[in-house]
Amino acid sequence: GALHFASEIKALLALPQVSHEVDLSAVWDYLAYRYVPGPRTLLSAIRKLPPATAAVWHAGHLQELRY
């Protein structure tokens, strides 16, 4: 696995290895609630890091630590 980090989705979409596939469930959430509950986004391959959370990438695994 690989980890790519950016503060904006458009930077991730510029990477050829990042899928542009839409998460239809997230679209329905957006239409119903006017936002997408985290950690999901409108794109299946991209997740949001929750507030007050640090991410540690080690040996191919992501660990999220709340602080």
Secondary structure, DSSP 8 states (H G I E B T S, - for coil): ------SSHHHHHTSTTS---B-HHHHHHHHHHSS--TT--SBTT-----TTEEEEEETTEEEEEE-
